[in-house]
Amino acid sequence: MIVDIIPAKKLPKNLSVLSYKIPNDLEAKVRIGQIAAIPLRNSFTSGAITAIKKTLRTPYPLKYITGLASEKPIFTLPQLKLFRQLAEYYYTSASLFVHFNLPKLIKKDWQKLPARLRQGYGGHARLNAPTVNRHKTAKPSFLWWQKTEERNKFYLKQIQTAKKSKFQLLIIVPRINDISALAKQLALKSTEYIPIHRQLSRLENFKVWLAANRQLSALFIGSRSSLFCPFANLRTIIIDDEHSLDHKQYDMNPRYETKVVAEKLGQICKNKIIYSSPAPSLVSYHELQLKAPQFKRTIISADLNNELTKKNFSFISEQLDTHLKHTLNSKKSIFLFVNKKGEATSTACQDCGFTFTCPSCTLPLIKTNNQFVCYYCDHQEDMPPFCPKCSGPNFHSLGLGIQKVEANLKKLFPESKILRLDKDITKLAIADYQSPAAIIIGTEYALDKINWADIGLLGIINADSLWQHAEFISAETAYQLLIKLLTLAPKNANIIIQTFQPNHYLIQSIIQNKPEIFYQNESAFRQKFSYPPFAQLVKLSCLNKSEAATKKEAEKIYQRLKGYKNIESQPPLSILRRKIRGKYKFNIILKLKNLD
């Protein structure tokens, strides 16, 4: 007999599935989903059995598996099918998904498990049976909510339905910290839900793995990797904050997107999929043909161009200044949102124009407390007294960072308590934010660390900086961040957005409480320049220690791709962060149109 095996090792795409012979003494024990020990080249590894065949003709002799690492199947049929489909979709090896999801449990950990789990693992009839529900795969539905209370009410209703009907419900959140935060908002006890994420210990992770396979009625709250658990009776998947970029795994293998995995799993197992967000992604808005709910918020737009006309060169407009004083007098807290850490966005020499950049990734260094810091790769260095290029002593800080805002506010309001909250603040200092504060200045890092009930004024210092980036999604991410701030602010809080572009469709959409203004204008822009959802993007990256060699190789690939039908290729470009781990990087962007 022959078995097809996906090795649990990072291998090229052409080595996704390998065939092996089964020794006679193991033929009766082999099951699909088991982990087998196999020889591979000059070493040994393990892999998941995906198929069992009686015979197979090959031009070369097959090796034998050397044993079974598990008596019971570890992976379910739907899981194995999902791995293969994802490998095909992302043009990678299925072995990456097996390697990523294989429970790493050694013998001493197995003995720590309760006896009922050790004995029961793999014993349920559904383990090797497709976990298919009777209803047909439906189009994903969408919950477009305005306030967290509305979302929480909907989630609790879904939880009660799952509990009453005795099936499994999975809620996927963007970040690991969001798991406990959501449970707290839903007033769930620790015994009422099962958390799933990659930071669990080996033993805890395996307990979750068993619970997914054994507990037919349970609530799971997890990060994106939770979709790969062997669920026995999963009926509904809710993707919380579906617009969040944290639903993509882009920094390690295997690279995947939560929505893609959820929809493919839904097709395999006929799961109900619900997307949830206060600001849907443009792709979901277009594909699901969403209709915006009616919003009722009073938001003030402060035109910074008028401030310059009035010779007001401060970062605080007259409108914001008036509301600051009024809120302070009413003993309410204030939250001022600033998009940049440090004192400024970059530092340059006034004499020759030299800009200080990070030696590791070439991004501009940010001045912080007489030091230069790269917040991208954590490089730090002391600020030199003289320019390394011309030896000039005069430096000029460009842009507005949170530390500069803090320093200026302390001059304007010397008697008020002013607190800064960004990633540079220590854990001990964060405790200060639990007590009433006059003015809190924070980046996005601060949003889940302050008591929003105390906030009487929300001010956006410079909204334009949120979308002034060379990325096609910059306006969308800026809109979603602003909407997030609005959903967090109390109903009675005043909201002021400072901008140099008050007529921009993003600002007008928020001021007029009409989301369709943003989505329609942004859709027109995307369609004109062939960006998603009107085309698929593929990024090809070339890396080399030599910048010239990297550029030459990228140009060679680009020339080969030119002229293909329905594919628009852009010339290779160096990324903003030019070096990654000592290597230069050039990207080629492909726009794929009219593809099924």
C-alpha positions, 0 to 999 in steps of 0.5 A: 500500500502507498500513502501520500504525505505532506511533510511537516517541513518548509519545502518548495511547492513542487514537494508539497506531497510525497508518496511512500510505501507502508510496511506490512506491519503498519498497513492495518494501523494507517489512517488519514490525518495521522502523523508518520515518520518519514525519510527525506533526503539525508534526514528524517522528518514527519508528515501528515497522511493525506491519502491511502492508495493500493498501488502507484506507478512511479519511475523511481523506487519509493521509500518506506515510512519508518513509523507512526508518530500518532496512533490517532489522526491529528488532522481532520479531512477538512483541515487537510483539504484547507491546507491544499486549497490555501497552498494552491491559492497562495502558490506555496507549499502545503507543507508550510501549513502542516508545519505551522499547525502541527501541535508541538507536544512532547511525551512529558506534556502528554502525561500532564493532560487530564486522563479524559483528554488523553483517552478521548483524543481522536476518539470522536467520530467527527475527527476523520469525517468532514465537519459539514453542516446541512445548510448550504454555504451562504454569502457572508453577512455583515454587521455594520455597527456604530457603537460597541454596545450595538456590536456586543448585543449582536455577539451575545445573541449569537453566543446564546443561539450557539449555546441553545443549539449546541454548536461551536462558535468562533469569534476571530479578533485582529490581535491577541490582546483583543481576546481578553478585551472582547471577553471583558466587554461581553462580560464573559467569565473565563469558564465561558469561552476558550481563548486561542492564539499562538502565544499559548504554551505547548500544553495549553495549545494542545488542550485547545486543540482537543477542546475544538475536537471534543466539545461539540458546544463551545465558544472560542475567541481567538486570533487568525491562527484559530481557524486552523483548529480541528473543530468538530461542530463549528457552525458560525465564524464571526470576524471582528473588525474585519477591516483590520490589517492585523487579520493578515499574516504578512511577516512570517510563513505561511502568509495568509489572510483571515477572510480568505481562510474563513471563506475557504473553510466555509465552503468546505464545512458549510459554515456561516460567516459574519463580518463585523466592523464600524468601517468595512473594508472597501473590498467587502463594501464592493463585493457584498454591496453593503448599504451604510447605516444612518449615523448621527454625530456632531463633528467639527472640522477645523480648517488649518488654512484659516489659522495660517491666514490669521497668523496662527502658526500653532498646531492648535486651532482657535476652535480646538483652543476654545473647546480645550479651555471649556472642557478643562473648566468642566473637569472633564478629560481630553484626548488629543490624537497624534499620529507620530511618535517622537519629537518630529518625523525627521531631522535634517542639517540646516546647512547642507540638508543631510537627513539622518537615516537608520543604517539598518533600514534607511528610514528617517531617524526620529529625534527622541530625548536627544537620541535618534530612534528608528521605530521600525527596527528599534535602532537607537543612537546618540544624537551627534553634535555636528553633521556627519556630512558638513560638520555643521552644528545646526539641525532642524526638526521636521514634522510634528511628533507627539513629544513636541505636542506634549512640550508645547501643551505644557507651555500653553496649559502650565497648571493642567495635568498633561500625560503622554501615552505612546509605546515609549511610556513604561508600564509603571507610567501607564498606571497614571492613565487610570486616574483622572487626567486633564489632557492625554496625548496619545498615538494609536497605542493609547486607544485601549489604555484610557478610560473613554467614559471620562473623555469630554473632548476628542481632538485630531491634531492633523488628520491629513497626516493619516493618509499622506502615504505612498500606499493605495490603501492609505485613505481607507486605513485613515478613514477606518482609524478615524471611525474607530476614534469616533466609536470610542468617544462618548456620545456627549463628547465634543469631536474636532478634526483639524485638517488642511483639506476640509473638502477632501471626500474622507473628511466630508464623509465623516462631517456629513455622517455619510459613509457612502461619500467616502466609499463611492469616491474611493471606489472611483479612485481604485477603479481608475488605477486598477486597484482592489477590488477591481484587480488583484495585486501580486507583489514580487520581491527581490532581495540581495546584499548588493543594491545594483544586483537586486535592481538588475534581477528585478528589472530582468523579471519585469521585462519577462512579464511585460506584455502578458494579457490581463496583467499590468506590471509596474517597473521595479521600485525600491521600498521606503524601508530600502534594507531588510536585515542587511539586504536591499529590496525591490518590488514588482507589482502586478495588477491582474484584471478580469480573472476568475 
